[in-house]
Amino acid sequence: MNQETKRPNPRRQIIGTVVSDKMPKTRVVVAERAFRHPFYGKIIRRRSKFYSHDEHNQAKVGDLVKIAETRRLSNKKRWRLVEILKRAEV
């Protein structure tokens, strides 16, 4: 018999900017997406805020970070910090 190996679904990853680091072990990340309006053709920009878990408090305001979807950690936290892509300039 053949055994099928099931791979877990890849979790969504988003790149965004840290806008708040005031909570311990939590960072607020804003991700912007742009799309073309289906009828009018205008480019529309939308922003989404994500609360992400940062265990070692590494990310600071202005950093460009990559976050990944994870299990629910609190009422609003469902993302975790994967890596810091670019540090904010002081």
KOLVO-748946 format. One line per 8 residues: number of its first residue (from 1); their letters; for each residue x, y, z of C-alpha. Coordinates in nm, 2 decimals, padded with zeros to 4 digits, always signed. Each point is the difference from the previous one (the first is absolute). Last residue first. Layout:
NUM	A	X/Y/Z  ...
END
This chain:
90	VEARKLIE	+01.76/+05.64/+01.36  -00.05/-00.19/-00.32  -00.24/-00.29/+00.05  +00.14/-00.35/-00.04  -00.07/-00.20/-00.31  -00.12/-00.36/-00.04  -00.08/-00.09/+00.36  -00.10/-00.36/+00.01
82	VLRWRKKN	-00.28/-00.24/+00.08  -00.21/+00.21/+00.24  -00.32/-00.18/+00.10  -00.37/+00.04/-00.10  -00.33/-00.07/+00.15  -00.01/+00.26/+00.28  -00.33/+00.18/+00.05  -00.17/-00.19/+00.29
74	SLRRTEAI	+00.32/-00.19/+00.09  +00.24/-00.25/-00.15  -00.23/-00.14/-00.28  +00.20/-00.25/-00.20  +00.25/+00.13/-00.25  +00.02/+00.22/-00.32  +00.34/+00.12/-00.09  +00.16/+00.34/+00.04
66	KVLDGVKA	+00.28/+00.16/-00.21  +00.14/+00.33/+00.13  +00.10/+00.35/-00.13  +00.10/+00.19/+00.31  -00.15/+00.35/+00.06  -00.08/-00.05/+00.37  +00.22/-00.27/+00.16  +00.03/-00.37/-00.05
58	QNHEDHSY	+00.20/-00.21/+00.25  -00.24/-00.04/+00.29  +00.12/-00.35/+00.07  -00.32/-00.19/-00.05  -00.15/+00.23/-00.28  -00.36/-00.11/-00.05  -00.19/+00.19/-00.27  -00.31/+00.22/+00.01
50	FKSRRRII	-00.09/+00.07/-00.36  -00.13/+00.33/-00.15  -00.13/+00.01/-00.36  +00.05/+00.28/-00.25  -00.18/+00.04/-00.34  +00.13/+00.17/-00.31  -00.22/+00.03/-00.31  +00.14/+00.03/-00.35
42	KGYFPHRF	-00.27/+00.13/-00.23  -00.13/-00.24/-00.27  -00.36/+00.13/+00.02  -00.17/-00.34/-00.02  +00.22/-00.25/+00.18  +00.18/+00.25/+00.22  +00.37/-00.08/-00.03  +00.17/-00.13/+00.31
34	AREAVVVR	+00.25/+00.13/+00.26  +00.08/-00.16/+00.33  +00.15/+00.17/+00.31  +00.10/-00.19/+00.31  +00.01/+00.16/+00.34  +00.17/-00.19/+00.29  -00.09/+00.05/+00.36  +00.26/-00.17/+00.22
26	TKPMKDSV	-00.05/-00.21/+00.31  +00.25/-00.15/+00.25  -00.07/+00.29/+00.25  -00.24/+00.26/-00.14  +00.14/+00.34/-00.12  +00.16/-00.13/-00.32  -00.23/+00.18/-00.25  +00.02/+00.07/-00.37
18	VTGIIQRR	+00.21/-00.29/-00.12  +00.01/-00.01/-00.38  -00.13/-00.29/-00.21  +00.08/-00.32/-00.19  -00.26/-00.27/+00.02  +00.03/-00.38/+00.03  -00.29/-00.24/-00.03  +00.05/-00.34/+00.14
10	PNPRKTEQ	+00.09/-00.29/-00.23  -00.26/-00.28/+00.03  +00.15/-00.30/+00.18  +00.14/-00.27/-00.23  -00.18/-00.32/-00.01  +00.20/-00.30/-00.08  -00.20/-00.26/-00.18  +00.07/-00.35/+00.09
2	NM	+00.00/-00.24/-00.29  -00.11/-00.35/+00.07
END
